Amino acid sequence: MIVSASRRTDIPACFPEWFCNRVREGFCYVRNPYSQRITRVSLAREDADVIVFWTKNAKPMMERLSAIDASGIPYYFQYTVTPYGPDVEPWREKCGCIETFLELSEVLGKDRVLWRYDPVLITEQYPVEFHADAFAGLCDIFSAATGRCTISFVDAYRTSPFRLCTSGEMERLADIFSRTARRFGLPLVSCAEEVDLRRFGIGPASCVDKGVCERLCERSLPVRRDRYQRAACGCAESVDVGAYGTCENGCRYCYACGGRAGAAHDPASPLIAGWPKENEPVFSRESGQTTLFI
């Protein structure tokens, strides 16, 4: 089983203590965002093959990596660094994300810290020319510290105030990004894009990457493509242990923002937000049995 931590919230930035507690306990609870049913997910070494962390700020997790290492579960990071100001990413000036990225790469190695320039959004303040310069500057910083870069253009989520990029803008930037990445010797892929960018030398990404996971755990994994993701997504199937509406980063383009965990978050709880109700049934992913939370 591959554990995704998490597409739904920034666990390394917002909930590192909780996650490390759950790894020590060997399990966590996940509330289904639609049915609200709680499932017990094993984080024991014999069940969890690899952990994929998704973050914009790994600094709060850095001092706790020893807890993950002690579990014996291999892991890698999908680490987003984009050049927007506080009008788009209000947290960015607070975290020193570039410095933390480089520090994390020194600790783990560049093949376990994969850079995301995601999402690419075009506005009057952030035109194509802005991205051309910003991407080149970040490539200069990260090219020796990461195994690859993943780009993705902004999607039309219900809460996003940003327009979609036109096909012309995507093709122009794909050409610019591709030439820049080649200049720095940095492999470049695209995440879940319907438009084919291979003519620019940009192949499709697998962010939850079966090959990377197999190299980390040193064995073959019987996992398929994740059928619950978008049609253009190449990710392997995984179990997400996050919760929507709990991320505190506040990025204006994000489908998962909200920061509603607040006072409901208890690092000792098996859930990210709140506790299970008394006698609430808990479905066991391993056994298929249902128990009651007492």
C-alpha positions as CSV (number, residue, x, y, z in Angstrom):
1,M,0.0,0.0,0.0
2,I,1.3,3.5,-0.9
3,V,0.3,6.2,1.6
4,S,-0.4,9.7,0.2
5,A,0.1,12.4,2.8
6,S,-1.7,14.2,1.3
7,R,-3.4,15.6,-1.8
8,R,-6.2,16.9,0.6
9,T,-4.1,19.0,3.0
10,D,-0.4,19.9,3.7
11,I,0.4,17.4,6.4
12,P,4.2,18.3,6.7
13,A,3.4,22.0,7.1
14,C,0.2,21.8,9.2
15,F,0.0,18.5,10.9
16,P,3.5,17.0,11.3
17,E,3.1,16.1,15.0
18,W,-0.2,14.4,14.3
19,F,1.3,12.3,11.5
20,C,4.4,11.3,13.5
21,N,2.1,10.2,16.4
22,R,0.1,8.1,13.9
23,V,3.2,6.5,12.5
24,R,4.3,5.6,16.1
25,E,0.9,4.2,16.8
26,G,0.9,2.3,13.5
27,F,-2.5,3.5,12.2
28,C,-4.7,6.5,11.5
29,Y,-8.4,7.1,10.9
30,V,-9.6,8.7,7.7
31,R,-13.1,10.2,7.3
32,N,-14.5,9.8,3.8
33,P,-15.2,13.3,2.5
34,Y,-18.5,12.2,0.9
35,S,-20.0,9.3,3.0
36,Q,-18.3,10.5,6.3
37,R,-17.5,6.9,7.1
38,I,-14.3,6.4,9.1
39,T,-11.7,3.9,7.9
40,R,-8.8,2.7,9.8
41,V,-5.6,2.8,7.7
42,S,-2.6,0.8,8.8
43,L,0.7,2.7,9.0
44,A,2.6,-0.4,10.2
45,R,5.7,-1.2,8.2
46,E,4.3,-4.5,7.0
47,D,1.3,-2.7,5.4
48,A,2.7,0.7,4.3
49,D,5.2,0.3,1.5
50,V,6.0,3.9,0.8
51,I,4.8,7.4,2.0
52,V,4.4,10.2,-0.5
53,F,4.5,13.6,1.2
54,W,2.9,16.6,-0.6
55,T,3.9,20.0,0.8
56,K,4.7,23.6,0.2
57,N,6.7,23.9,3.5
58,A,8.5,20.9,5.0
59,K,10.2,23.0,7.7
60,P,7.8,21.8,10.5
61,M,8.4,18.2,9.5
62,M,12.2,18.5,9.3
63,E,12.9,18.0,13.0
64,R,10.5,15.0,13.1
65,L,11.9,13.0,10.2
66,S,13.6,10.7,12.7
67,A,10.2,9.4,13.7
68,I,9.4,8.4,10.1
69,D,12.9,6.9,9.7
70,A,12.4,4.9,12.8
71,S,9.3,3.3,11.3
72,G,11.3,1.8,8.5
73,I,8.8,3.1,5.9
74,P,10.6,4.7,2.9
75,Y,9.3,8.1,1.8
76,Y,9.8,10.9,-0.7
77,F,8.5,14.4,-1.1
78,Q,6.5,16.2,-3.8
79,Y,7.6,19.7,-2.9
80,T,5.8,22.7,-4.4
81,V,7.8,26.0,-4.8
82,T,6.1,28.7,-6.9
83,P,7.0,32.4,-7.2
84,Y,3.7,34.0,-6.3
85,G,3.3,36.8,-3.8
86,P,1.1,37.0,-0.7
87,D,-1.9,38.0,-2.9
88,V,-1.9,34.4,-4.2
89,E,0.1,32.5,-1.5
90,P,-0.3,34.4,1.8
91,W,1.9,32.0,3.7
92,R,4.9,32.2,1.4
93,E,6.9,34.9,3.0
94,K,6.7,33.2,6.4
95,C,8.3,29.8,5.7
96,G,11.7,30.1,3.9
97,C,10.5,27.3,1.5
98,I,13.5,27.5,-0.8
99,E,16.0,27.1,2.1
100,T,14.0,24.2,3.5
101,F,13.8,22.5,0.1
102,L,17.6,22.7,-0.2
103,E,18.1,21.4,3.3
104,L,15.7,18.6,2.8
105,S,17.5,17.6,-0.4
106,E,20.8,17.5,1.5
107,V,19.3,15.2,4.1
108,L,17.4,12.8,1.8
109,G,19.1,13.2,-1.6
110,K,17.7,14.8,-4.7
111,D,15.7,11.8,-6.0
112,R,13.5,12.0,-2.8
113,V,12.7,15.7,-3.1
114,L,10.8,16.3,-6.3
115,W,10.0,19.9,-7.3
116,R,6.6,21.0,-8.4
117,Y,6.1,24.3,-10.2
118,D,2.3,24.0,-9.8
119,P,0.0,25.6,-10.6
120,V,0.9,27.9,-13.5
121,L,-1.6,30.7,-13.5
122,I,-1.7,33.7,-15.9
123,T,-2.8,37.1,-14.6
124,E,-2.0,40.7,-15.3
125,Q,0.5,40.5,-12.4
126,Y,1.9,37.1,-13.4
127,P,2.1,37.1,-17.2
128,V,4.0,34.6,-19.4
129,E,7.2,36.7,-19.2
130,F,7.0,36.6,-15.4
131,H,6.9,32.8,-15.4
132,A,9.7,32.6,-17.9
133,D,12.1,34.6,-15.6
134,A,10.8,33.0,-12.4
135,F,11.1,29.4,-13.6
136,A,14.7,30.0,-14.9
137,G,15.7,31.5,-11.5
138,L,14.3,28.5,-9.6
139,C,15.8,26.1,-12.0
140,D,19.2,27.7,-11.3
141,I,18.6,27.1,-7.5
142,F,17.0,23.6,-7.7
143,S,18.6,21.8,-10.6
144,A,21.3,20.2,-8.4
145,A,18.9,19.5,-5.6
146,T,16.0,17.6,-7.2
147,G,15.5,14.7,-9.5
148,R,12.9,16.3,-11.7
149,C,10.4,19.2,-12.0
150,T,6.6,18.7,-12.5
151,I,4.6,21.6,-14.0
152,S,0.8,21.9,-14.1
153,F,-1.5,24.6,-15.3
154,V,-4.2,26.0,-13.1
155,D,-7.5,24.1,-13.1
156,A,-11.0,25.5,-12.9
157,Y,-12.0,24.5,-9.4
158,R,-15.2,26.0,-8.1
159,T,-13.4,28.1,-5.5
160,S,-10.6,29.3,-7.7
161,P,-10.8,33.0,-8.8
162,F,-8.3,32.4,-11.6
163,R,-9.1,31.7,-15.3
164,L,-7.7,28.8,-17.2
165,C,-4.7,29.3,-19.4
166,T,-5.3,29.4,-23.1
167,S,-3.9,26.7,-25.3
168,G,-1.6,29.4,-26.8
169,E,-0.3,30.4,-23.4
170,M,0.3,26.8,-22.4
171,E,2.2,26.0,-25.5
172,R,4.3,29.1,-25.3
173,L,5.2,28.4,-21.7
174,A,5.8,24.7,-22.4
175,D,8.3,25.6,-25.0
176,I,10.0,28.2,-22.7
177,F,10.0,25.8,-19.7
178,S,11.3,22.9,-21.8
179,R,14.3,24.9,-23.2
180,T,15.1,26.3,-19.8
181,A,15.0,22.9,-18.1
182,R,17.2,21.3,-20.7
183,R,19.7,24.1,-20.2
184,F,19.9,23.2,-16.5
185,G,19.8,19.4,-17.2
186,L,16.6,19.1,-15.3
187,P,14.0,16.4,-16.3
188,L,10.6,18.1,-16.9
189,V,7.1,16.4,-16.8
190,S,3.5,17.7,-16.6
191,C,0.8,16.7,-14.2
192,A,-2.6,15.5,-15.4
193,E,-2.7,17.8,-18.5
194,E,-5.2,17.0,-21.2
195,V,-3.0,18.8,-23.8
196,D,-0.1,16.7,-25.1
197,L,3.1,18.5,-24.3
198,R,5.4,15.7,-25.5
199,R,6.3,17.6,-28.7
200,F,8.1,20.1,-26.3
201,G,9.9,17.2,-24.6
202,I,7.6,17.3,-21.6
203,G,6.2,13.8,-20.8
204,P,3.3,13.0,-18.5
205,A,4.0,12.8,-14.8
206,S,3.3,10.1,-12.2
207,C,3.4,12.0,-9.0
208,V,2.7,8.9,-7.0
209,D,5.3,7.1,-9.0
210,K,5.3,3.3,-9.0
211,G,8.9,3.2,-10.3
212,V,10.1,5.6,-7.5
213,C,8.2,3.7,-4.9
214,E,9.6,0.4,-6.0
215,R,13.2,1.7,-6.0
216,L,12.7,3.0,-2.5
217,C,11.2,-0.2,-1.0
218,E,13.4,-2.4,-3.2
219,R,10.7,-4.7,-4.5
220,S,7.9,-4.9,-7.0
221,L,4.6,-3.4,-5.9
222,P,1.3,-4.9,-7.2
223,V,-0.4,-1.5,-7.7
224,R,-2.3,-0.2,-10.7
225,R,-3.0,3.2,-12.1
226,D,-5.3,5.2,-9.6
227,R,-8.7,5.0,-11.2
228,Y,-10.1,7.6,-8.8
229,Q,-7.9,10.4,-10.1
230,R,-8.5,12.5,-13.3
231,A,-8.4,10.7,-16.6
232,A,-5.0,12.3,-17.5
233,C,-3.4,11.5,-14.2
234,G,-0.7,8.8,-14.3
235,C,-0.4,8.2,-10.6
236,A,-0.3,4.7,-9.0
237,E,-3.1,3.9,-6.6
238,S,-2.6,5.1,-3.1
239,V,-4.5,5.7,0.1
240,D,-4.9,9.3,1.1
241,V,-4.8,10.0,4.8
242,G,-5.6,13.7,4.7
243,A,-8.8,15.7,5.1
244,Y,-10.2,18.5,2.8
245,G,-10.8,21.9,4.3
246,T,-8.0,21.6,6.9
247,C,-5.0,23.2,5.1
248,E,-3.8,26.4,6.7
249,N,-1.7,27.7,3.8
250,G,-4.6,29.6,2.3
251,C,-3.4,29.5,-1.3
252,R,-6.2,31.2,-3.4
253,Y,-6.0,28.7,-6.3
254,C,-6.3,25.5,-4.2
255,Y,-9.2,23.1,-4.0
256,A,-8.1,21.8,-0.6
257,C,-7.8,25.0,1.4
258,G,-10.0,26.0,4.3
259,G,-8.1,25.7,7.5
260,R,-11.2,24.5,9.3
261,A,-9.4,22.0,11.6
262,G,-8.6,24.8,14.1
263,A,-9.5,24.0,17.6
264,A,-11.0,20.6,16.5
265,H,-7.5,19.4,15.7
266,D,-5.9,17.3,18.4
267,P,-2.5,15.7,17.7
268,A,-3.5,12.8,19.9
269,S,-6.6,12.0,17.8
270,P,-6.5,9.3,15.2
271,L,-8.3,11.8,12.9
272,I,-6.8,15.0,11.6
273,A,-9.9,17.0,12.5
274,G,-11.8,16.1,15.7
275,W,-12.4,12.7,17.3
276,P,-14.7,10.0,16.3
277,K,-18.0,10.1,18.0
278,E,-18.8,7.7,20.8
279,N,-19.8,4.3,19.3
280,E,-19.2,5.6,15.8
281,P,-18.4,2.6,13.5
282,V,-14.9,2.4,12.2
283,F,-14.3,0.4,9.0
284,S,-11.1,-1.6,8.9
285,R,-9.4,-1.4,5.6
286,E,-7.2,-4.4,6.3
287,S,-9.9,-6.9,7.5
288,G,-13.1,-5.5,6.0
289,Q,-14.7,-5.6,9.5
290,T,-16.5,-2.9,11.3
291,T,-15.8,-2.0,14.9
292,L,-17.1,0.7,17.3
293,F,-15.0,3.6,18.5
294,I,-15.4,3.7,22.3
